[in-house]
Amino acid sequence: MIARETINKNIKEILKHFAEQNCTLDSIHSFILNNLDFILGLENCIRDNLYFIYNGDNLYCVLLAFEDTYYWSLYENEKFSCIISEDKNLNYDYIVEMILHFADAEKIKRISPQITSMNIEQKIHELKKIRLNYDGYHVK
Amino acid sequence: MFDDYKGMIQLQQLFKDEYGYSCNDDLRELSNQSFIELEGNGADAMFWINYRGKKYLFKPIKDFECNVWGELLGEKFASILGIPCAKYRAANYMGTLGVLSESILEDDETLILGSEIFQKFLNSQKRDAKETIKDIINNYEFQTTYKIPSEFLTLSLHDQQRYLFNHLNNLNQVKLILKQYKNMDPQAFFDITKHLFDILVFDIFTLQGDRHPNNWGIKEKNQIKRPAEVFDNCTSLGLGYIDISKRLVLFREEYFNAKMLREPERIYHFIHQIEPSFTLSEDNIVEVATRKKDYAAKVLDDLLQKSNPDEQDRINELYTTFNSEIIDKFDDILKEVEDTNDLKMRDEVYFYISNILQMHSLELGDIISKYRRSKLL
């Protein structure tokens, strides 16, 4: 059974992180409500696994990366969708994949040579540290 | 753009003059400078420079001496045709040659690429939260509405989605998709689709074969949408092939063979290898597995047959300008572009581009005249 403190901590982290991205309370609500089972099932605090994918100032989705597994929740009409899990046979999101593939580009490897040996979670974390074009697709 | 910099823009010098920064070819160090942002998207685009309140993208160009002309002349051709296009200048960063282009975005504006439009469209097709992308693609109604060929279903999901984006990458399907796009008002829809029609014709005329859904888009600011300028014409004018130098040599040989043997089809064989990737409809797909599409002149033929009278007039108007102001004045245009960028087109590149454009224009002219005659009859 997941400890009550972990659940409370996760909800608090979500509220904090989403609020930092200027998400409205309604939209944060939609994320929690649409993904309550997922959040309740998390054994560890998700603070370090949450990323926001933007196109310019427009939030595209929230990305949750755990080692080589990742999930995303799309942001549309000021609401977050149910979390979608990456599954090469069922689900695939071009924009999410495109961002993940930034890590394979030569220019990124020149800046962060160690990125090739990282898992997806570390890659996303590394991409977040690079000053990517804020008018285009980038990670926060 | 960069009017106070004559000739090719030397970025090393610019960084020193403007920001007091001395380059040492360390991209990591450069990317930490406050005036630089790295471009993650695209294999070639490298970094953005924040320069005097505007942003400029540096994109290295492989086989620069050949391929740079697609971008530089493409911009000029678009300007003559009255089609809004991103602005380009030749640039040099530490010996890497490429182009610098001014951002097409105004403050707080976002460029939504065709790929994002397609992905959002796919997401919107979900009938319930549990439905997957695979469910959508396998849905009979979806397949019928968007004329998805049965061959798709045998592919992996990753390939299905790749092919699907290629399949949807045409004016008719994009119109269907944009109609359903969030907050798309009728005027924006009209302006965007009119511009996409112009891009389609522009690509046919200039033999642009790389208008994949990351090479077109719409701009959005406060939910107001408008067309994005044409950008990334690097592979137009028959350029952009992996071994372009070899292609130039082969073309020259075939050109003289064609003249000697009076077999112009030898030249057209070269031209017909170039297929626009953004076409009129899915009917222009020749082969699903290889994603092969009709060649440019054939797409024009199809377009003329299926267009309404206003669109036919627009094609005529664009072609007349293309022929009289671009083909007939090619040398003058080239001279102007050469002078602005302090470049000189190599003879074999000139031979290739000028002859391909001339022969291509003749074929387009024949199609248009044939069509005009059949309408008169």
Contacts between the chains, C-beta under 8 A, distances in Angstrom:
chain1	res1	chain2	res2	distance
A	34	B	129	7.3
A	55	B	110	5.6
A	55	B	111	7.7
A	55	B	112	6.8
A	55	B	116	6.6
A	56	B	105	7.6
A	56	B	108	7.9
A	56	B	109	7.4
A	56	B	110	3.4
A	56	B	111	7.3
A	57	B	108	6.5
A	57	B	110	6.5
A	58	B	110	5.2
A	58	B	112	7.9
A	58	B	220	7.4
A	60	B	116	7.5
A	74	B	123	5.9
A	76	B	120	7.3
A	76	B	123	7.2
A	76	B	124	8.0
A	76	B	182	7.4
A	77	B	182	7.0
A	81	B	123	7.8
A	81	B	129	6.9
A	82	B	129	4.3
A	82	B	130	7.6
A	84	B	132	7.9
A	87	B	132	7.6
A	88	B	156	7.1
A	88	B	157	6.2
A	88	B	158	6.1
A	89	B	134	6.8
A	89	B	156	7.5
A	89	B	157	5.6
A	90	B	132	4.1
A	90	B	133	7.0
A	90	B	134	4.9
A	90	B	157	6.7
A	91	B	132	5.0
A	91	B	133	5.3
A	91	B	134	7.3
A	91	B	157	7.8
A	92	B	133	5.8
A	92	B	157	5.6
A	92	B	158	5.9
A	92	B	161	5.3
A	93	B	119	6.2
A	93	B	123	7.9
A	93	B	133	7.8
A	94	B	115	5.2
A	94	B	116	7.7
A	94	B	118	7.1
A	94	B	119	4.5
A	94	B	161	6.7
A	94	B	165	7.1
A	95	B	115	7.1
A	95	B	116	5.8
A	95	B	119	5.6
A	98	B	41	6.7
A	98	B	115	7.3
A	99	B	40	7.1
A	102	B	40	3.7
A	102	B	41	7.3
A	105	B	40	7.0
A	105	B	43	6.6
A	106	B	43	7.8
A	107	B	27	6.6
A	107	B	38	6.5
A	107	B	39	7.9
A	107	B	46	5.5
A	107	B	47	7.8
A	108	B	38	7.5
A	108	B	40	7.1
A	110	B	27	4.5
A	110	B	28	6.9
A	111	B	27	5.7
A	111	B	28	4.6
A	111	B	31	5.5
A	111	B	38	7.1
A	112	B	28	7.7
A	127	B	40	7.2
A	130	B	31	6.6
A	130	B	38	5.8
A	130	B	40	7.9
A	131	B	31	5.9
A	131	B	32	7.2
A	131	B	36	6.9
A	131	B	37	5.2
A	131	B	38	6.1
A	132	B	37	6.4
A	132	B	38	5.5
A	132	B	39	7.4
A	132	B	40	4.8
A	133	B	37	4.5
A	133	B	38	6.7
A	133	B	39	5.0
A	133	B	40	7.0
A	133	B	41	7.9
A	133	B	48	5.2
A	134	B	37	6.3
A	135	B	48	7.7
A	135	B	55	6.7
A	135	B	103	6.7
A	135	B	105	5.6
A	135	B	110	7.3
A	135	B	111	7.5
A	136	B	39	6.6
A	136	B	40	7.2
A	136	B	41	5.9
A	136	B	111	7.0
A	137	B	40	6.3
A	137	B	41	5.7
A	138	B	40	6.7
